[in-house]
Amino acid sequence: MIPFVRNFDFAWGRRDQVSPLIQRVICENPGPFTFTGTGTYIVGRPEPGAEVAVIDPGPLDQAHLGALLAAVEGRRVSHVLVTHTHRDHAPLARPFAAAVGNPPILAMRPPAFETHASGRLDEDESEAFVPDVILTGGERIAGDGWTVMALATPGHASNHMAFALAEENALFSGDHVMGWATSVVAPPDGDMADYMRSLDAVIAAGFSTLWPTHGAPVTEPEPFLVALRDHRLEREAQVLARVTAGDRTIGAMVPGLYAAVDPALWPAASLSVLAHLIKLETEGRVAVDGGGPPVLDSAYVPG
């Protein structure tokens, strides 16, 4: 079992000092994919005159913009960092930067195609977002008493970037790892093979704390991450078992695989199953009946 943490002290719009170098302000945009809302992080010393970076400004929300401006008042924002370009993370970056002197906005390049295979999810793409500086991973971003390293973590999104705070051995994990739930991996932009490789990289790094954009921190990362990896591998085995047992479509698999999940979330679950099937098909363990690439309405057979 993944040791999820779903209860933590927060209030929308409140600036919380959550570690010596980290403050958090949570936007009032709760939902099935955002949990209690988007948590924006301010990295740097809290005293007036300090230089800070802001991570994931969040959605276009005037109340949240006001709360962020109040939270950084008296300090200089040197960088705005965005973990990925979904609309609950990125759209407020430009208005916020314009209000604090136009520091550069840093993120990976936005995808060049529709990010989900079917319908629109709450966390779909912010189509207007364009960063000032394109990150690829490995970049060092330094400020007044803090150092952040960019760690490419594709999987939930092709352009997902986590940010490691060297002084606290902490990782701002965006949606790659969240303490309250597993993240959606939705093709064609989401990729399960990439997700698993990124997860292994985070495990190998040995961080002391993970700070997701949604929900509470993960304060014991190693057992949490191992349990998360085991869960993904178990789900993959379950998907393969359903194909072997005779299920031919994702629609036939989801009710049994996600019987304990609210049916309102089954469309997102279908995309996750598709992500597993794409990985299995690439590995030659399943095949699309009649050929062609795996898509939501494909029929599958054992490879």
C-alpha positions in Angstrom: 0.0 0.0 0.0 1.2 3.5 -0.8 1.3 5.5 2.5 -0.7 8.5 1.2 -1.0 11.6 3.3 -4.3 13.3 2.8 -4.6 15.4 5.9 -2.5 18.5 6.5 -2.8 22.0 7.8 -3.6 24.6 5.2 -5.8 27.6 4.3 -6.3 29.0 0.9 -4.3 32.1 0.3 -2.3 31.8 3.5 1.5 32.1 3.4 2.9 29.2 5.4 6.6 28.8 6.3 7.0 25.1 5.7 10.8 24.9 6.0 13.7 27.4 6.6 13.9 28.2 2.9 10.4 27.3 1.6 7.0 29.1 1.9 3.8 27.8 0.4 0.6 29.5 -0.8 -2.4 27.3 -1.9 -4.9 28.5 -4.5 -8.5 27.9 -4.0 -9.0 25.5 -7.0 -9.7 22.2 -5.4 -10.8 19.3 -7.5 -10.4 15.6 -8.4 -7.0 16.3 -10.0 -5.8 19.2 -7.9 -6.8 17.9 -4.4 -6.9 20.9 -2.1 -5.6 23.2 -4.8 -2.4 24.3 -6.5 0.4 24.9 -4.0 2.8 27.7 -5.1 6.2 27.6 -3.5 8.4 30.6 -2.7 12.1 29.6 -2.3 14.4 31.8 -0.3 14.8 33.6 3.0 11.6 35.1 4.4 13.1 38.5 5.5 12.6 41.8 3.6 15.1 42.4 0.8 15.8 38.7 0.2 15.9 37.3 -3.4 13.4 34.5 -4.0 12.2 32.1 -6.8 8.6 31.2 -7.2 7.6 27.7 -8.4 4.2 27.0 -10.2 2.3 30.2 -9.9 -0.9 28.3 -10.8 -4.1 28.9 -12.7 -5.5 32.3 -13.8 -7.0 33.2 -10.4 -7.1 36.8 -9.2 -7.4 35.9 -5.6 -4.3 33.7 -5.8 -2.4 36.4 -7.7 -3.2 38.8 -4.9 -2.1 36.3 -2.2 1.2 35.6 -4.0 1.9 39.3 -4.4 1.3 39.8 -0.7 3.5 36.8 0.1 6.5 38.2 -1.7 6.0 41.8 -0.8 9.3 43.4 0.2 11.4 40.7 -1.5 12.8 40.5 -5.0 11.6 37.7 -7.3 14.6 36.6 -9.4 13.0 33.6 -11.2 9.7 32.0 -11.9 9.9 28.3 -12.4 7.1 26.1 -13.8 7.1 22.3 -13.5 5.0 21.7 -16.6 2.5 23.6 -18.7 -0.8 22.2 -17.5 -3.4 24.9 -16.8 -3.4 24.4 -13.0 0.3 25.2 -12.9 1.4 27.6 -15.7 -1.2 30.3 -16.7 -0.6 32.7 -13.8 3.2 32.8 -14.5 3.1 35.7 -16.9 0.7 37.9 -15.0 2.6 37.3 -11.8 6.0 38.0 -13.4 4.6 41.2 -14.9 3.5 42.3 -11.5 6.9 41.8 -9.8 9.3 43.3 -12.4 9.3 40.6 -15.1 11.8 38.1 -13.8 12.5 35.3 -16.4 10.0 32.4 -16.5 11.8 29.0 -16.9 10.2 25.8 -18.0 10.6 23.0 -20.5 9.2 23.5 -24.0 5.4 23.2 -24.3 4.2 20.1 -26.2 3.5 20.7 -29.9 0.3 18.5 -29.9 -3.0 17.9 -28.1 -2.0 16.5 -24.7 -4.7 14.0 -24.0 -6.2 11.2 -26.1 -9.8 11.8 -25.3 -11.8 14.7 -24.0 -10.4 17.3 -21.7 -9.1 16.9 -18.1 -9.0 19.6 -15.4 -5.3 19.6 -15.8 -5.1 19.9 -19.5 -2.7 22.2 -21.4 -2.3 25.9 -20.9 -2.2 26.7 -24.6 -0.9 30.3 -24.3 2.0 29.6 -22.0 5.5 30.2 -23.4 8.5 30.4 -21.1 11.3 32.9 -21.5 14.0 30.3 -20.9 13.7 26.7 -22.1 15.0 24.1 -19.7 16.2 20.6 -20.7 17.4 19.3 -17.3 20.6 19.8 -15.4 20.5 23.6 -15.3 21.6 25.3 -12.0 19.5 28.3 -10.9 21.1 30.1 -8.0 19.9 32.9 -5.8 20.4 34.6 -2.4 21.3 31.6 -0.2 19.6 29.0 -2.3 20.5 26.7 -5.2 18.0 24.9 -7.4 18.8 22.2 -10.0 16.4 21.3 -12.8 15.6 17.5 -13.0 13.8 16.4 -16.0 11.0 14.0 -15.0 8.8 13.3 -18.1 5.9 10.9 -17.7 2.9 12.7 -16.3 3.7 15.3 -19.0 6.4 15.1 -21.7 7.7 18.5 -20.5 7.6 17.8 -16.7 10.5 19.3 -14.8 11.1 18.9 -11.1 13.4 21.2 -9.1 15.9 20.1 -6.4 16.7 22.5 -3.6 20.3 21.7 -2.7 20.4 23.4 0.7 17.6 21.2 2.0 18.0 18.1 -0.2 14.4 18.6 -1.2 12.6 18.1 -4.5 9.7 20.2 -5.8 8.1 17.2 -7.5 5.2 19.0 -9.3 2.7 16.3 -10.4 5.3 13.6 -10.9 5.0 12.4 -7.3 2.2 13.5 -5.1 1.5 12.6 -1.5 -2.2 12.2 -1.8 -2.7 10.1 -4.9 -1.0 8.7 -8.0 -0.6 11.1 -10.9 -2.4 10.7 -14.2 -0.3 9.5 -17.1 -2.5 10.3 -20.1 -1.3 9.6 -23.7 -0.3 10.9 -26.1 1.7 13.4 -24.0 1.9 11.2 -20.9 4.2 8.2 -21.2 4.3 5.3 -18.7 7.8 4.1 -19.7 9.1 7.7 -19.3 7.3 7.9 -16.0 8.9 4.8 -14.6 12.4 5.9 -15.7 11.8 9.3 -14.1 10.6 7.6 -10.9 13.8 5.5 -10.7 15.9 8.6 -11.1 14.1 10.3 -8.2 14.5 7.2 -6.0 18.2 7.1 -6.9 18.7 10.8 -5.9 17.9 10.1 -2.3 16.0 13.3 -1.4 15.0 14.0 2.2 11.6 15.6 1.4 9.4 15.9 -1.7 7.2 19.0 -2.1 4.4 18.2 -4.6 2.4 21.0 -6.2 -0.8 19.5 -4.7 -1.1 18.3 -1.2 1.2 17.6 1.7 5.0 16.9 1.6 6.3 13.4 1.4 8.7 13.3 4.4 9.8 9.7 4.1 10.5 9.5 0.3 12.2 6.2 0.0 9.5 3.9 1.2 6.8 6.0 -0.4 8.6 6.0 -3.8 9.2 2.2 -3.6 5.6 1.6 -2.8 4.6 3.9 -5.7 6.8 2.0 -8.1 5.5 -1.3 -6.9 1.9 -0.1 -7.4 2.6 0.9 -11.0 4.3 -2.4 -11.7 1.3 -4.3 -10.1 -1.2 -2.3 -12.2 0.9 -3.1 -15.3 0.7 -6.8 -14.3 -3.1 -6.5 -13.8 -3.6 -5.0 -17.2 -1.5 -7.7 -18.8 -3.5 -10.4 -16.9 -6.8 -8.9 -18.1 -5.6 -9.1 -21.7 -4.4 -12.7 -21.2 -7.7 -13.6 -19.6 -9.6 -12.4 -22.7 -10.5 -8.7 -22.1 -9.9 -7.0 -25.5 -10.8 -3.4 -24.8 -10.0 -0.8 -22.2 -13.7 -0.3 -21.6 -13.8 -4.0 -20.5 -10.8 -3.7 -18.2 -11.5 -0.5 -16.3 -14.5 -1.5 -14.2 -12.7 -4.4 -12.7 -9.3 -2.7 -12.4 -10.8 0.4 -10.8 -13.7 -1.0 -8.9 -12.8 1.0 -5.8 -12.5 4.3 -7.7 -15.3 6.8 -8.2 -16.7 6.0 -11.7 -16.4 9.8 -12.4 -12.6 9.2 -12.6 -12.8 6.2 -14.9 -12.1 8.3 -18.0 -8.8 9.3 -16.5 -8.3 5.7 -15.4 -8.9 4.6 -19.0 -6.0 6.9 -20.1 -3.8 5.4 -17.5 -4.6 1.9 -18.8 -3.8 3.0 -22.3 -0.4 4.3 -21.0 0.3 0.8 -19.6 -0.8 -0.9 -22.8 1.4 1.4 -24.9 4.4 0.4 -22.7 3.4 -3.3 -22.9 3.0 -3.1 -26.7 6.4 -1.4 -27.1 7.9 -4.2 -25.1 6.2 -6.8 -27.3 4.1 -8.2 -24.4 0.7 -7.3 -26.0 -0.3 -6.4 -29.6 -3.1 -4.5 -31.2 -5.5 -6.9 -32.8 -5.2 -6.2 -36.5 -2.2 -3.9 -36.1 -1.8 -0.2 -35.8 -0.8 1.9 -32.8 -2.6 1.5 -29.4 -5.5 3.9 -28.9 -8.5 4.0 -26.6 -10.8 2.0 -28.9 -8.2 -0.6 -29.9 -8.7 -4.3 -29.3 -5.7 -6.0 -27.7 -4.3 -9.5 -27.7 -1.4 -11.1 -25.9 1.9 -10.5 -27.6 
